[in-house]
Amino acid sequence: MIFDYVVTSGGIGPTEDDVTYEGVAKAFGVDLKLNDQISAAVESFFGKKDSSDAIYRLANIPSNSKLVWNPSRDYPIVTVENVFILPGVPQIFEKMLPLIEDQFKSTGGTSEKFTRYVYIDKGEMTISNEINAVFKKFQLPEVQLGSYPSWTSNYYKTKFTIDALSEQLLDDVENYLSKLLPEGSIRHDIIDDPIQLLPQSVYNFDSDLVKNVVSLIEKALQEHGPNNVVLSFNGGKDCTLLLHMYEAVLRKHFPTEKANLLFIETAESFEELENFIEATKKRYSIGGYYHIKSSNIIEGLKKLNKDSPNIYAIILGTRSTDPGGKNAAEFQPCDPQYGNFLRVNPILNWRYSEVWNIIRTLQIPYCILYDQGYTSLGSKSRTKKNPELFVETIGKRDVYNPAYLLKAEETERCSRD
């Protein structure tokens, strides 16, 4: 069968299992060649000049290729005649696909297999040489290996897959990989779905802080009824923690009820934050979702009261160190200008580090921006990365530690104007 166009997805990274460029070159009878333009982009982004480094596999493309660059010119779509070669990471694939849409035209074994996933707390680009060494070591028909970068997980950066015909081979591959990687890189405690562990994971958690939060949410739901309670949720770390607790309480005491979320959007949000909110709505059992776009909080609450007069108690992620949080109480009627609502502040006396400790221990999914140097999220135009987390500059890219490593807690909100 002859196709007018072929679009490939994935297999163009720095590891030995990335063979798409090689396969396309073979299909067209040409050689692979190190491309000068992509090499320059690789050097600029990763700060590596040695072309023998595995990272330069990104630039080793079929010799007859043409390049379609995105506006930032960080990496192109490589095309060979009617074949368009795109990255396999879904978020990057989606962003790059529009670059070539205009070019498309309308036209009329039985052996038991064992599988293991190895989760690595290092980016694939930084460990590509080690991964390639594993591929070369285990070039066996009984073993299939794969390496996949994760752009959305908060708890690992690379997922290494092993398919083999025996458990012994699984052990052999993982042990060899472990010896090559920096100590502590492999995470053995990854929870596939932390939401499925509710409510037990929260109710069995040995922490007075957590028990107090659970008690306060239980009280709000019991006194006012699940249909009259809502969680203020803008995708930030504090309300993300509370949603997990809220869901746990509902599953234990009100199993037929679902969580209600309120998002009063008063300014332009980060795209990553919007994506996280949408993903969160799918992860948890969400009933009512009240998304109100307003010039300010007061007007937003007026609209909420008009459209949903049954809502009374609003669970908030306010802490005493937040603006207006110093004199707050765990249960506090709103000031008259905000309307007839009750504020419920379960984590009022929590510290920044305590919030992150529980999130990370329970492996609660959170907005990826917190892994990129942001410690407090506000409007897109007025929120910057926290300079306390800056590590180094590599090429043209500034590297930051994640938010949970912040030591100077008093600087949490310093990057918001």
N, C-alpha and C positions, 0 to 999 in steps of 0.2 A: 504494500500500500504506500502511495506517495502522499505526503502531507504538504500543504502550502506553507505552514509555519510550524515550528517546534519550539516550545518553551521548556527549559529544564529548570529544576529547583533544587539547589543544594549541591554539595560535593565539590565546592570550589575554595575550601579553607586550606589551612596549612598542614593538615595531617595526612598520613598515608592512605586513609580511606577516602580522601577527597580526590576522585579520579575523573570528574566530569570533563575538565579541560583535555585530559589525556584521551578520553573516549571520543570526544568530538573531533580532536585532531586526527585520531586513527580513522574515524568514519570518513573524513574528507581527504585522507592520504597526505597530510602535512605534518610537519614537526612542531614541537613546542618551542617557544622562543620567549626569553625574558623581555617583557615590554618596558621600554624606557619610561613612558608616561606613568604606568601603574607603579613601577619601581620607585619613582619620585614620590608618588602619593603614599606608598607604604613607608618610605623613609621619613616623610614628614609626619605621618600620624604616629608611627611606633618608635621613631627615633633610632632605628637600627640601620646601619650602613653596610653590614656584611651580607652580600647577596647569597652566600651559601647558607644563611640562616633559613630555617624551615618557613618562616613567615613570608619569604619571597616566593613560595609556591603560589601565592595570590597573584603574582605578576607573570607567572610562567604559563602563557596562553598559546593557543594555536597561531601559527605564524601568519595566517591570512585573516586574522581577526580585525574587526572594526569596533570602535569604542563609542558608547553612548553615555556621556557624562551627566551626572546630576548637577544642579546649580552650585553646590558646595565643592564639587570636584574631589570628593574624598575617595570614591571608588566608582568605576563605571559598570554598565552592563556590557558584557563582551558578546559580540555577535559574529557568527560565521555563516555567511550566506543567509539562509532562512532559519537558522537556529539562534535563539536568544537565551543566553546563559545567565540565570539569576541566582541570588543567594537563597539558601533554604530556610533561614530564620523568617518566620511568618511576618513579623513586624517590618523587617527590611524589605522583604519581597513585595508587600503591599505598597510601600512607599516608592519602590523603583518601577513597578509595573506601569504606572501612567507615562513613564518616559518613552515607552515603545508602543503604547496602544494605538497611536495614529498610524503606525506602520502595518498594522494588521488589516487585511482586506477581507470582505465577505466572500465566500466561495461555496458554489453549490454543495518424597522419601518416607519412609515408614520408621526410621530410627528416632528414638526419643531424643529430644533436644532440651538442654538446660540453659537457662538465661539468668544473667545477673546484671544489675545496674550498679555502677560505682559512681558515687557523687563526689565531685572534687571542688574544693573551695578555691580554685584558681581558674582564671580565664583561659580558654583554649589557646589563645594566641601566645600566652606566656609559657605554656607547657607543651607546645607543639613538637619540640624536639624530643621530649621524653615520650610523648604518645607515639610518635613515629618509630621510636626505638622498639616499642612494644609490638607495633605492626610488623616490623622486620623480624623480630624474634619469633613470632607465632604465625608464620606464613604456612599454615596447615589447613588441609581440606576439612578437618574436624572442628575448626574454629572460625567464627566470623566476628569481627570487631567493628565498633562504630564509636565515633566521638562527636558530641553535639553540644555546642555552646548554648547556654541559657541566658536569655536577655530579660526574663521576667521573674525568675526565682530569687527570693531574698536569702536563701539558705545554701545554695550551691551555684557554681558558675559554669561547670562543665559536667555533662552526663556521659559516662563512658559505658558502652554496652558490650557485653560478652555473651555470645551464643556458642555453645560447645556441646559435644556428644557425651561429655561426662562431667561430673562435679569436680573431679580432680583437675581437669583442664581449667575449669572456672577458677579454682584456687591458684593454679600455677600462673595464670595470666594476672589475676589481681595482686598476687604477692610480688610478681616482677614489676608491675606498675608502681606498687607501693614503695619499693626500694628506690625507684628512679625519682619519685616526686619528693618535694620538701616534706619534712616530718610534719604530721598533722594536717596535711592537705586533703586527705580522704575523710569524708564525713560518714560515719557509720550509724548516725542517729536520725537520719532524714525521715520525717513523717510524710507519707504520701498525701494524706488528706486529714489535716488537723480538725476540720469541722465535723468529720464523722466520729471523732472521739468525744464529742459533746453529748451529754453534759458531764460525764465522768471526769474528763481531764481537768475541768475547772473545779468541780465540787471536791475532788480528791487532792487538789493542790494544797500543799502545806504552807499556807501563807495567811497571816492575819489580815494583810492588806486585801488580798483576794476575797477572803471570807466576808470582810466588811462591805466590799463592793456588791457581792452577791446578795447580802442581806438588805442593802439599800434598794437594789433593783427589785428584789422580791416584795419589799414593802410598797414601793410605788405601784407595782402591778396589782398587788392584792387590794390596796386601798382605793385605786382609781380605775382598775380594770384594764386589760391589755389593749382594748380598742381605743382607750383614751390616753394612752401613753405613746410617746414618740421619741426616738433618739436623734439628736442633732448630729448629722453625719456629713462632713465635708471632705472626707478622705484622709484627714490628718491622723497622726499616730494615736492620740488620746481617744478619739471616738472609735478608731479601729479596734483598740483594746476593749472598749466598752461594748461594741457590737458583739464581740466574741462572748463576753460575760452575759449580755442580754439574751443571746441565742441559747446559752446554757440554761438560764433560768426558765425560759419559755419551754424548752424541751423537757425539763424536769417537772415543772408545776402546771404548765399550760400547753400540753403537747399538740393541741389542735390549733393553737394560735401562731401567728407569724409576727416577726418584728416589723415595726413601722419606722421609716426613716424620713427625716426632714433635712433638706438642703436648701438654705436661702443663699442664693448666689448673687453677690453684690459687686463682683468685679471679674475680670477675665481670668479664667483658671488655666493651669498648665494642662496640656494635652495628656500628659502621663497621668495626671490626677483624675481627669475625666475618664480615661480608660480604666483606671483602677476602680473607680466607683461603679462603672458598668460591670466589671468582672466580679466585684464584691456582691452586687445584687444577684448574680447568678450562683455564687458560692453558698450564700446563706438563704434561709427561708424568709423572704421579704413579702410582707403583705402590702401595706400602703407605702407609696414612695411620693413624698410631697416635695417636688422640685420647683422652687419659687425664685424667679429672677426679679430682683428688686434693687432700687438705688441704695437702700439701707435696711438694716435689720428690723427697725420699727415698722416700716411699711410692709416688709415681708411677713411679719407676724400678724399684722392687721388682715392681710390677705388670707393667711392660714385660718384665722379666727372666722372670717367671713365664709370661706369655702368649706371648712371642716370644724364647725363649732364644738364638736365632741372632744377635740384634742385639748387636754388640760396640762398634763405633766410632761415636761420636756427634759430628757436625760442629756446632760451636757458633759463635755470633757474638760471642764474648767478646773485648773489647779490654782492653788493660792498664790503662786508666782506669776500667774497670768495677769494682764491688765484687768482691774476690777475684781480680781479673785481674792484679794487679801481679806476683805470683810464679808466674804460669802459664807453661806451655811449649806449644809448637806441638803436640806429642804428649805426653799426660800421662795415666797411669792414674788413674782416680777413686779417692778415698779409700774405704776399706773400707765405710763406712756407705752409700755410694751404689751399691755393687754392683760386679760385674766388668765395667766398661765402660772404654773408652779415649776420652778427650776429644781432639778434633782442633780446634785453634784457629787457623784460617788467617789471620784478620785481627787477630791479637793486637797487632801494632805499628802498626796503622792509626790515624790521627787522625779525629776526627769529620768534618772538612771533606773529607778524602780519600774517606770513604765516600760522602758526598753528591756529590762531583765525579764519581765513576764511575757512580753511579746515574743522575744527570742526563745525563751524556754518552751513555750507552748507552740512555737513555730507558726505563729499567726501571720498570714500574708499581709504585707503592708505596701504602701506606695513606693515604687522603685526609686523615686526622687530622693528618699532618705538614704539610699545606698550610694548616692552621687554627690554628697556633701551638703545637702540641705538639712537643717535641724528643726525648722519651723516653716510651715507653708502658708503663705497668704496669697495675695493677688500676684499674677505672673509678672507684672511690670515692677512690683515693689519687693520682690523676694529674691535674694541672692544666696549663693552657697556660703556656708560659714567659714571664714578664713582660719578659724582654729583647727579645721579639719584638713587644711591644705597639706599635701605631701610633697609633690614635685611636679615639674613640667617635663613631659616627654614629647619631643617634637613640637607640635603646635597644641598639644592637649595637656590641660591641667588635671592632675590626679588628686582626688580627695578621699579621705577615709569616710566610712559610713557614719550615719548619725549616732548609732549606738556606741561609738567609741569616743564621743565627746567627753572630755574630762572637766572642762570649765563650764559647768552647768549654767552658770549665770549668764553665759553668752548665747544661750539657746535661741533667743529672739533677736540677737544683734544684727542679723542679716536681713531683717525686715524693716523697711522704711516706714 
